[in-house]
């Protein structure tokens, strides 16, 4: 259950970053997708670091 929380937090961070960049570059669709991918990586890393 704890891993789910870290993954969700990472996804939220990634989507927020992707949305901000997408609005700035006027290419929201691309950057939200990139943000989701980055968020998945961030969340996975956070979960792994927490379990160690």
C-alpha positions as CSV (number, residue, x, y, z in Angstrom):
1,X,0.0,0.0,0.0
2,X,2.9,2.4,0.8
3,X,4.3,1.9,-2.7
4,X,1.0,3.1,-4.2
5,X,1.2,6.4,-2.3
6,X,4.7,7.1,-3.5
7,X,3.8,6.2,-7.1
8,X,0.7,8.5,-6.9
9,X,2.8,11.4,-5.6
10,X,5.4,10.9,-8.4
11,X,2.6,10.9,-11.0
12,X,1.1,14.1,-9.6
13,X,4.6,15.8,-9.6
14,X,5.2,14.6,-13.2
15,X,1.8,15.8,-14.4
16,X,2.2,19.2,-12.8
17,X,5.6,19.6,-14.4
18,X,4.3,18.4,-17.8
19,X,1.3,20.7,-17.6
20,X,3.5,23.8,-16.7
21,X,5.9,23.1,-19.6
22,X,3.0,22.3,-22.0
23,X,1.3,25.6,-21.3
24,X,4.5,27.5,-21.7
25,X,5.3,25.8,-25.0
26,X,1.7,25.6,-26.2
27,X,2.0,21.9,-26.7
28,X,-0.1,20.6,-23.8
29,X,-0.8,17.1,-25.1
30,X,2.8,16.1,-25.7
31,X,4.0,17.5,-22.3
32,X,1.3,15.9,-20.3
33,X,2.2,12.5,-21.8
34,X,5.9,13.2,-21.0
35,X,5.0,14.3,-17.5
36,X,3.1,11.1,-16.9
37,X,6.1,9.0,-18.0
38,X,8.4,11.1,-15.9
39,X,6.0,10.9,-13.0
40,X,5.9,7.1,-13.2
41,X,9.7,7.0,-13.0
42,X,9.8,9.5,-10.1
43,X,7.2,7.5,-8.2
44,X,9.0,4.2,-8.8
45,X,12.2,5.7,-7.6
46,X,10.6,7.1,-4.5
47,X,9.0,3.8,-3.7
48,X,12.3,1.9,-4.2
49,X,14.2,4.4,-2.1
50,X,11.6,4.3,0.7
51,X,11.7,0.5,0.9
52,X,15.5,0.4,1.3
